[in-house]
Amino acid sequence: MINYEQGGSGSASNILFQNIEMYNVSNPIIIDQNYCDQDKPCKEQSSAVKVKDVVYKNINGTSASEVAIKFDCSKTHPCEEILLQNVKLEEQGDRTAKAICNNVKLTEKGTVFPQC
């Protein structure tokens, strides 16, 4: 999980998540550059931590939340070079897991579920 409050600065890059088995995990794959830790909506900021070159490879299992993959990246600093390779996450129970992908430059290789 990568969460950054709006208005941050700096960068996060060259990150690898590989060979992970997840069972009944809330928010298994998430990059959220619009994180807001207050009850009322936060103002949209023009600055954000730059996220680049993040790889999710050979990740399988089940998600406790409906959204198994969430990339909610900044409009001004989109996430770049994000790779999902051989990722299969299903929602725990009978429902189908979902992916939400905003402002992300994403590549999918091999089997990827759910897809953006």
Stockholm file with secondary structure:
# STOCKHOLM 1.0

chainA/1-116         MINYEQGGSGSASNILFQNIEMYNVSNPIIIDQNYCDQDKPCKEQSSAVKVKDVVYKNINGTSASEVAIKFDCSKTHPCEEILLQNVKLEEQGDRTAKAICNNVKLTEKGTVFPQC
#=GR chainA/1-116 SS CEEEETTCCSEEEEEEEEEEEEEEESSSEEEEEEECCSSSCCCCCSCCCEEEEEEEEEEEEEESSSEEEEEECCSSSCEEEEEEEEEEEEESSSSCCEEEEESEEEEEEEEEESCC
#=GC SS_cons         CEEEETTCCSEEEEEEEEEEEEEEESSSEEEEEEECCSSSCCCCCSCCCEEEEEEEEEEEEEESSSEEEEEECCSSSCEEEEEEEEEEEEESSSSCCEEEEESEEEEEEEEEESCC
//
